[in-house]
Amino acid sequence: MRVCERDRITIAPIGACRTLRHLRTHPVDAAISLNHLADVISHEPDDMTVAVGAGITLGALEAALGRHGQHLPVDPPLPEQTTVGAMLGAAQGGPLRLSAGSVRDFLIGVQFVGHGGSAVRGGGRVVKNVAGYDLMKVMIGSFGTLGIITEATFKVTPLPEVYAMALSYHANLNDAFEAGFQLHDALPLLHLEILSPGLRTPMARDGRYLLAAGMGGNRKDVDYQIDQIRRTLAGIAVAEGEEAQRFYSAVRDVELPAAAIRMQLSVMPREMPSCLNGLAVQFRAHAGSGVAQVAFEGGAEAAAQLRRAAAQARGHARVLALDPALRGAIAFFDQPAAGVMKLMARLKAAFDPAGIFNPGCFVGGL
């Protein structure tokens, strides 16, 4: 690392090579693979904590935790291809953010290699450890621009005893969201997803918006929720057991269609329908959380239109992937206020004074 700083050799961490390749406008000089940091370092089932290398996939982590009836309820798509480092660096999440929150709520310790090749630790391996600066939140969503995450410690939770999924189909976007909000107001759902008609899942119906609501808990809790859902929405279907798990995996892993622009929209949940209405987009919405991934054709003006809609809804939109021809024409992140940008630049300079860590992959080209 010291040699890279001396010679201004830019570097980036890589796991499955699925995240940063969509953001990069120019290549780095060297990549550092984390594939050998793929172990469960420590798992304390009684304390409900786990420490892992940043190169372990979420699928492997879930398998290890599942043997003890536990899981990390952060569920970005394709867990067998998503590493812990990528999840943290890109602040990834999935359907369970509605009930469990984001990865920020579960990370209790982090280690990364930073300026001068120093191994820096923040937090610890016990839930009540509050020593030191809150480096965990600084590193989450930093896209590898402040250092290379090598280890992470999480608190974990018990797996639900029973899981079920309720499915309903709707002719238009507004009806789908209104039905979803009714369920969200009535019940403590695990997740609430709405998929546009063009997305392929085993549950899809041509021309219909799919609403998928997840329920979990003990048998009595889930039976009560199923009964309440059937009272709230007539004709709703309910899947349980292996079928429900298969449907959940399909909803979590659904792929947006190939398009010139793919973005993530984050707004107040009730504002989501107005942002999506009138736009020619395919989408997967975490409806109760106000987050959606969208895919559409067009150029800079199409992206700007979505960003204007997000801003009017007191939210924001960032790029997930662009056609190579559009890179440079569309900013990957919204531009923050001048004061915020100044603070971010100072943080980057403090953590990475030589500017070698993944340059250009964060807000404002940092």
N, C-alpha and C positions, 0 to 999 in steps of 0.2 A: 504494500500500500504506500509506503514511504517513497519507493521508486516511482510509482505512478504519479504521486504528487510532485515529485521533483521534475519529472519529465513531461508532466501535463498529459498523461495517458488517461483518457476517459474510460470509465468502467461501468458495467451494469450487472446486477445479479440476474441469474436465470434459473428457473425451475422447470416448468413444462413449456416455456417459450410461447405462452398464449396471451399475455397481458400487454407487455410493453411494445411488442412488435406492431400493435395497432396505433400506438401513440407517437412513435419515433418519426421525426422528420429527417434525421440524418443519423448514420450509425455511430456507435461508440467504438473505441479502439480495441477494447477487450471485454470479454464476458466472464463472469465468475459463476460456475455451476454450483448449486447447492444440493445436488443429487446425493452426495455422500453424507449430508446432514439430515438423514431421514429416519432417525431412531426416536422411539419413545424413551426419553431420558429418565423420567421419574413419573410414576402414577401412584397417587395415594387415594385409593377408593374411599376410605373412611373420611379423609379430609376433603374429598371431591375436588382434587387439583391434579393437573397433568402438565409436565414440562416436556417439550418436544423440540427436535431440530427443525429449522425452517424449511428443509427440503422434503419433509414428510407430506404425503398427500392427505387430504381430508378423508378420503376413503379408507386409507390405512389407519388413520387416527380413530375414525368411528368404529372400525372393526375391533381395535384394541380396547376402546372404552366399552363397546357393546358387550364384551365378555363379562363385564361387571355391572351390566344393566344401566350404564351411563352413556351420555353423549354430550357433545359440544353443540348447542342449538344455534349454530351459525351455518347456514346451508346455501352457499353459492352454487351455481350450476356445475355439473360434471365433477363431483368430488374426487373421482379417481384420477382426474387430470389437473386438479387444482392443489397447489402446495400451500402450506401454512404461510410461507413468506409472501406468496402472491396475494392471498386473502388479506393479510395485514397491510402490505404495501399499497394495494388498490382499494382498501376498505370495502371488500366485497361482502355481500349478504344475499339473502334469498327470502323465500316465503315466510320463514319463522321469525323474521324481524318484527312482525306484528305483535307476537306474544312474548318473545324473548329479548328483543332489542338487537343492537348491533354488536360487532366484535369488540367495540370499546367497552361494553358492559361485562366482558368475560376475560379480557386480557389483564393479568395481574403482575406479569413480569416480562421483561424483554432484554435480550442481549443483542448488540450489534457492533460491527466493526466500523469505526469512523476515522476521523482525521488522525493522521500519523500511525495508522494501523492499530490504534488502541481498541481493546475490547471494552465496551461500555455497557454497564448493567443499570436497569431501572426496575423498581418494584422488587418482587421476590417470589418465593414458592409457597407462601401462605397467604390466605385471603386477607388477613388483617395487617399485612405489612404495608406501611404507608411512608416508608423512609425515602428520601431523595426527591428529585424533581419528577414530574409526571411525564417521563420520557415515553411511556406507552402511547399516550394520546398524540404526542408529537410525531412518532414514527408511523402511526396508522394513517394510511392515505397519503404518504409522502412519496410514493412511486419510486422508491430507491434513490431519491435525490439527496438524502441526508446521511446515508450510511447503508450498510448491508446487514439486514437482520439475519442472525444466525440461530437464535433460540427464542422460544416463547413459552410462557407459562399461563395456563388458563384455569379458571374455576369451571367445573362441569356440573351437569344436572342429571337427575334420574330420567331414564326413558319413560314415556307415558305407558301405562299398563295397556291401554286400549287406544287405537287410533281409527278414526272414521273420516270420510270425506263426503260432503254433500255437493251435488252437481245440479246446475240448472242452466237452461239455454234461453237466449233472448234475441229478439229480432233487431234491436238497435242498442247503441252504446249507452244511452241515457237509462234505458230500462235495466240493463245489466248492472250499472253502478248503483241505481236506486235500490235494487234488490240486495246488492251487497251491503249497502249502508244500513238497510233494515236489519240484516243479520248481525252486522257489527254492533249496532246499538243494543241489540237484544241479548247477545251472548259473548262470553270470553273466548273467541275463536283462536285457534293456533295460527291460522293463516287465512287470508282472503285474497284470492287471485282472480283476475279477469283477463281473458285472452281474446284477441281479435280473431275474426273468422279465418284469416289466412294462415294461422299457425297450426302446425301438424302435431296432434297428440292422439293417443288411442281413443280419447273421449270426444274428439271434435265432431261437429255436425256442420255440413256445408251451409255457409251463409249465416251462421248463428254465433253470437258471442257466448263464450263459456265462462260461467262463474263456478269456482271451485273453493269451497269453504272447509277448512280442516278443524276437527275436534279431537281433543285428547284428554286423558285422565283415567280414573278408575271406571269400572263397568257402569256403576250407578250414574256417575257424572255424564258419561257419554250418552247413555240412554236418555237422560233428561234433555241434553242438548239436541239430540236427534228429534225428540218429541217436539221441542220448541221450534226447531227449524221447520218441521212439517206443518206446524200451526201457522208459521209466519209466511211461508211460500208454498202455495199449492202446487202439487205435481213434482216436487223436487225429488231427485233420486239420491240414495245413500249407499255408499260402498264401504265395506269393512274388511278386516283381515288382509290377506295377501293382495286382494284386488285394490284395496285402498292404498296400500303401500306402493303398488305398481303405478297407480294414478298419481300419487304424490311425486314419485320420481319423475314421471312424465311432465308434470307441471313445473317442477323445479328445474329440469334440464331442457325445457323446450327451447329450440333455437329460433332466433329471428331469421327471417328470410334474407338471402343475399341482397344487399342494397348498397347504394353509394354512400349512405350516411346511416350510422347507428348511434343513438344518443341515449343518455339516461336523464330523465326528468324527475325533479324532486320539488313537490309543492304541497300545500295543505290538502289533505285527502279530498275534501268536498270540492276543491277547485280542479281536481283532475279531469272530470268530464269536459269542462269548458275548455281546457287546454288542448284536449285531443279532438274535440268536435271540429269539423271543418278542415282537418288536416288529412292528407292522403297517406296515412301511416299504418303499419302493422305494429301491434304492441302486446307486451305482457305487463300488466299492472299489478303491483302489490297494493291493492286498492285501499286497504285500511291504513297503510303506512304512507301513502302519498308518493310512492316511487314507481316509476315505469321505465321499461326499456323499449325504445321505439326504433323502427327501421323505415326508411323512406328514400325515394329518389330525389334528385335535384342538386342544387349547388349551394353557394354561400347564402343566397336569399332564403332558401328553404330552411336552412339551419337557423338563420336570424329570426325567421317567423316563429319557430318553436321557442327560441330564447325570449322573444318579446312576450309570447303567451305565458311562459313560466314567470317572467318578471312581474307581469300584471297580476299573477296569482301568488305573489310574494315568495317565489321559489327561484330555482335556477336549473340549468341544463348543461350537461357536459358531454363531450364526444366519447363514445366507446370505440368506434372504428370508422375509418374513412377510406374511400377509394383513394389509392395513391395519387391520382391526378388532382385531388382536392386538398391534399396536405399542403399547408402553407397558405391556403385561401380561407380556411376555417380554423379559428382558435379552438383548441381542445377544451379549454375551461373558460367560464365567464370571467371577465376582467373585474377584480375587486376594486373597492374604493382605494384612493391613493394612499391613505394612512395604513390600510390593511396590507397593501402591496409593499409598502416600505418596511413594515414589520416582518413580512415573509422574507424579504431580501436580506434583512439583518440576521434572521434565523439561519438562512442558507449560508451566509458568510461565516457565521459562528461555527456551524457544524461542518462545513465543507469549504474552507478558505481557498483551496486550490481549484475548486470547481470541477472536480473529476467524477463525482457521483451522478451518473445518469443525467447529464445536462440537457435542458430543454424539454423535460418530460413533466413539468409541473406548471402551476399557475404563472402566467406572465412570462413563460419561457425559462423559468428558473431551473 
